[in-house]
Amino acid sequence: MDGWNDMNKKVVINILVSSCKGSTLLDAIKHIEFSWRLFDPNEYVFEHLKNTIEIVGLNNVVQIITNNALNCKQMG
């Protein structure tokens, strides 16, 4: 997972999958409006990560690498 802001200051989270054959972008999540009062951002990121693991298959996951954004640190 890697997050950044687009030109309009909206958050984008990229979910990439790597194997011995290379890396590929599996999903890109663009947040239209981040309203921290409406939901827990840590839980939101965790749910997307959990869904990705289910798509890839738990037996195929060796490690998870995120950037050092606060929400990635807090989701554990």
C-alpha positions in Angstrom: 0.0 0.0 0.0 1.1 3.5 -0.8 -0.8 6.7 -0.3 -0.4 10.1 -1.8 -2.4 13.2 -2.7 -3.5 14.0 -6.2 -3.4 17.5 -7.7 -6.7 18.4 -6.0 -5.3 17.4 -2.6 -7.6 14.3 -2.5 -6.1 11.1 -1.0 -5.3 8.2 -3.3 -4.3 4.8 -1.9 -2.5 2.3 -4.3 -2.6 -1.4 -3.6 0.1 -3.3 -5.3 0.8 -7.0 -5.4 4.3 -8.4 -6.0 5.6 -11.9 -6.9 8.7 -13.4 -8.4 7.3 -12.4 -11.8 7.0 -8.7 -10.9 4.6 -6.2 -9.4 1.2 -5.0 -10.5 -1.3 -2.4 -9.4 -4.3 -4.3 -8.0 -6.4 -1.4 -7.0 -6.4 2.4 -6.5 -8.8 3.9 -4.0 -9.5 7.6 -4.4 -11.3 9.3 -1.6 -13.6 12.0 -2.9 -14.1 13.7 0.5 -12.4 12.5 3.6 -14.7 13.3 6.5 -12.8 12.0 9.6 -15.9 12.5 11.7 -18.0 10.0 9.6 -15.7 7.0 9.8 -12.5 5.7 11.3 -9.8 6.0 8.6 -7.7 3.2 10.2 -10.7 0.8 9.9 -11.3 2.0 6.3 -7.7 1.3 5.2 -7.7 -2.0 7.1 -10.9 -3.2 5.4 -9.4 -2.5 1.9 -6.2 -4.3 3.0 -8.3 -7.3 4.3 -10.3 -7.4 1.0 -7.1 -7.5 -1.0 -5.7 -10.4 1.1 -9.0 -12.3 0.4 -8.7 -11.6 -3.3 -5.0 -12.7 -3.5 -5.6 -15.6 -1.1 -4.2 -15.9 2.5 -1.8 -18.7 1.5 -0.2 -16.4 -1.1 0.5 -13.6 1.3 4.1 -13.6 2.8 4.2 -10.0 4.1 2.4 -6.7 4.0 4.3 -3.5 3.3 2.7 -0.1 3.8 4.1 3.4 3.8 4.6 5.2 7.1 1.4 7.3 7.0 -0.2 7.7 10.3 -3.3 5.7 9.4 -1.1 2.8 8.2 0.8 2.8 11.5 -2.4 3.0 13.6 -4.2 0.2 11.8 -1.5 -2.2 13.1 
